[in-house]
Amino acid sequence: MLLNLHVKNLALIEESEVTFGSGLNILSGETGAGKSIIIGSVNLALGGKVSRSMLRENAEFALVELIFSIENEAQAEVLRALDIFPENGEIIMSRKIYASGRSVSRINSETVSASVMRKVASLLIDIHGQHEHESLLAKRNHMKYLDDFAKRVLAERKKLLAEVYDEYTVCRKKLEEASLDAKQQARELSFYSMKLMKLIRQ
């Protein structure tokens, strides 16, 4: 869950901070008040494209910082696999963009690559909007959504199916190991035929 957003020297914003509560949060205001900049800054912090024109006039750098709470063990496990360890159940993701065009991404004050930033972002937040990536449309996520939706009804059946499939895989492997192709069968038949003939002659 996104807890806090801190923006500095971005477009019209000199410095601003937004704290989010649980449930639905709504940003409202007149056109030009900076709503789109606030939302866009989240995407920017998580690896989105940036241009020098986005920096506030005469500013040497822009900074966007996000604080997330890690809500379950599954998230924490994926983060640990990426060598990222929440502190007090939270992680801080930030991106500093310099006037030269260079940018630096950090998680818990440690510099990370853009690819790591995107991996962590995909785990913690999903941005839905025009021309934005929507995880609902990604086929790789469909099975997860179905499992989450029907887990109470299908949990036992899914477990049984996994056990039966594992058993099938073992049996299939044994069958393949025991099966011989035509050439190998012919060689084996020739070998044992010769052996049988020797025994008969004796």
Secondary structure by P-SEA (a helix, b strand, c coil): cccbbbbccccccccbbbbbcccbbbbbbcccccaaaaaaaaaaaaccccccccccccccbbbbbbbbbbccaaaaaaaaaacccccccbbbbbbbbccccbbbbbcccccccaaaaaaaaaacccccccccccccccccaaaaaaaaacccccaaaaaaaaaaaaaaaaaaaaaaaacccaaaaaaaaaaaaaaaaaaaac
